[in-house]
């Protein structure tokens, strides 16, 4: 039995009940079921019942350089075009984002549509361009309902994240409130035609859960006051929710989308975060890594703060520098970096040269043990082509879904699951909350 997307169950009580049922089946030697459960990382104790029965864990690995190259060749069926796609990925500094196969696929589609135009250089723009492409690629004639589809899709994104309500039922309810003179079924048909939802039986379903997250973040951002004020309850709650690593991902997306809707507020937000403590500095670095549209002056000021963290051995420094290095990948930000880095000779390397990447300065001032790297020998990186990297002793498998990687790992994983149960019986171990997407399977 394959149960896909546990993380997409919005009702936590229903999710806990489902996990308990699956754990009972998997642990029953007389059960006719063998269970495969997939999920993106879930914090808390949602998977505790599977941990208690000793379930085995597999982590789906993101694309490495060779897998991305092979993906490009297979997608375009032309090696030279595939190589040009990979070069554009490098030029747009999308290397980390496209390690997630979904984002690599979106980038490939946009590359085909853009021709010689450069690719967007951040996840927000990738999704926006792709959603625009889906709308423009529709085969039906333009309809007055098309204008309503944008607002409705954002509403459905919120519905999918917060409830397990049928999207068709949510559409009909929304139409009754906002378009009382239009048949709701016509709106359902229009949605299925423009994407990013599709018909699945009698209901609608998002092509991927991340589209719902993107649209919901925009919908939530529209509800915020138009000017950033940390003392206002809406922003205070959002800033607090944005701090945790995994659980704060959606709240950070709302902040990012808010600055896209109100670009002038990006500087106000980053300045306020920089004026506060370590948690706010880390949040600022994460938002800059997501390409918040801050000005060069504000980015320069934050880089001064990041350099100060680079000279310490305090724990937050590692994560702040990781995120700031990701931020420096973006051309709009990187343009101001050499000027900032050249102001301090303490960086220890000639970073004042034009185009020199700021992360070299970070590395030069960081303590030797500040930026550890994972021992990749305990991982498996499989590519669709079955290259030599796929023949290493497996511990993890290729990623199919999950958030874009955040750089180096902070913890290593065991080379194989700890054995549980009788001989010939395989059961499950526990995925860490910081892990990439997991595939869990139980067999008798």
C-alpha positions, 0 to 999 in steps of 0.5 A, a space after each residue: 500500500 502506497 500512501 503519498 504526501 502525509 504532510 499534505 493532510 491539513 487536519 493534524 488529528 486526522 493525520 495522527 489517526 492515519 499514522 497510528 493505523 498504518 503503524 498498527 498494520 505494519 507491526 502486525 505480522 498477520 497483516 496483508 499489507 506492506 506499507 510505503 509512506 512518503 512525506 516531506 519533513 514533519 516536525 513534532 511527534 507526528 511520526 512517533 508511532 512509526 518510530 516506535 515500531 522501528 520503521 526503516 527510513 529512506 531519504 530521497 536525495 536531490 539532483 547532483 551536478 551529473 544528475 542535473 546534466 543527465 536530466 537536461 539531456 533527457 528532457 531536451 533530447 539534445 545534448 547541446 541544448 541540454 548543456 545550454 540549459 545547464 549554463 543558464 542555470 549557472 548564470 542565473 545562480 539556480 544551482 541549489 534550487 534545481 537540485 529539487 526535481 520539480 524546480 528543475 522541471 519548471 526551469 526546463 519548461 521556462 527555458 523552452 518558453 523563454 528562448 534566449 532570455 535569461 531564466 529567473 534567478 529565484 524560486 518566487 519568480 520561477 513559480 510566478 513565470 510558470 503560473 503565468 505560462 500555465 494561464 497563457 497556454 490554455 486552449 479555451 477562448 478567453 472568458 470573463 471568469 479568467 479574471 476571477 481565477 487568480 483570486 480564486 486560486 489564491 483562496 484555494 491555496 489557503 483552503 488546501 493548506 489549512 483544511 482538507 475540504 474538497 476544492 470543488 466545494 470550496 470553489 462553489 462556495 467562493 463563487 456563490 459569495 463573489 460571483 453570484 450570477 455565474 454558475 460555479 461549475 463553469 468556474 470549476 471548468 475554467 480552473 481545470 483549464 488554466 492550471 495549476 489544478 487538475 481534475 482528479 475524479 470528482 474533485 480538483 487537485 493541485 499539480 503539486 502541493 508547493 503551488 498551493 503553498 505559493 498561492 496561499 502565501 500571496 493570499 496571506 500577504 495581501 491581508 497584511 497592512 500595506 506598511 511593515 510595522 513590527 508592533 502590529 499584531 499581524 506582523 508580530 505573529 508572522 515574525 514569531 512564526 517565521 523563526 523555526 527552521 522547518 515550521 517557519 518556512 511558510 511564514 517566511 514565504 508570506 513575508 517574502 511575498 509581502 515584500 514582492 507586493 510592496 517592494 518599498 517595505 523590503 528595506 524597512 523589514 530588513 533594517 528592522 531585523 538587522 537592528 535586533 538580535 541573532 534570531 532576527 539576523 538569521 531571519 534577515 539572511 533567510 529572506 535575502 536568500 529568498 531574494 527579498 527586493 532590498 536595496 544595495 544600501 540595505 544589503 551592504 549594511 546587513 553584510 557588515 553584520 554578517 561579517 561580524 558574525 563570521 568572526 565569532 564562534 557562536 552557534 548562530 554564525 554558521 546558519 547566518 553565514 550559510 544563508 548569506 552565502 546563498 543570498 550572494 548568489 543572486 546578481 541583484 545582490 551580488 552587484 553590491 558585494 565587492 564594494 562592501 567586502 573591500 572596505 575591510 582588509 581583515 577579510 584576508 583575501 582580495 575580495 575587492 576585485 570586481 565580481 569576486 564572490 562575497 562568500 570567499 570573504 566569509 570563508 576567509 574570516 570564519 573560524 576553521 571549524 565554523 563551516 563543517 561539511 557532511 561526510 557524503 560517503 554515507 549517502 547515495 546520490 542516484 541519477 536517472 542514468 544509473 551512473 557510477 554514483 548510483 552504484 555506491 552502497 545505498 543509504 539514501 535515494 533520489 529526491 522527488 519532492 521537498 523544499 530546496 536544500 539549504 546547503 551543507 548538512 548539519 548532521 550525518 545519518 547512519 549508513 544503514 537502518 538499525 535492524 529490528 524484529 525477527 530475521 527477514 523482517 524489515 521495519 522502520 526508523 525515524 526521520 529527523 525533523 531537519 532531514 530532506 524528504 523521506 520515503 518510508 516502507 515496511 515489509 514483512 
